[in-house]
Structure formats: structure tokens, C-alpha cells
Amino acid sequence: MFFVYAISSSTRKYIYVGLTSDLDERIHRHNSGYEKTTKPYSPFDLIYVKQFETRIEARQYEKYLKSTSGKRFLYSLL
């Protein structure tokens, strides 16, 4: 199983989209400051998750969420 997820910074206007096979560990890493890309924006709230059977499907959906229309969809959830 693969998960495409979106997290939103609790302190700034920032949404990060990622892909993982271990969602709980990945969210923990973001909130603990282990990830260089998201460290300045922590802490985070999980705002969206979708599960996929294959990494290829998950990667395609991740690319969509990172697009302008995908980001627009994610900001509409806030």
C-alpha cells in the first residue's frame, strides 16, 4: 500500500504533498523536524490522504496534487 498525503503548516500558509508506504512514520518525521524541506514550517496537520495499491498510481496522483488545480483543491479543504 502507498499513501499520497497532504499536510498543512499550523503556523504558516504552506501545504506539502508527499508519497509514502508508512504514513504514521512519515508524519512523525515531518513534525519532528527530520525533513529538510518541511522543517521551517512545522508543526503540521494532516489534511488529506488517499491510498493506492501501486506506487505508479500513487505517483501519478501525487503529481496531480502538486499541480495548480491540485493545490487549489487542497486549499479548498482548509
ABEGO torsion letter per residue (X at the ends): XBBBBBBBBAABBBBBBBBBABAAAAAAAAAAGABAAAAAAOBBBBABBBBBABAAAAAAAAAAAABAAAAAAAAAAX
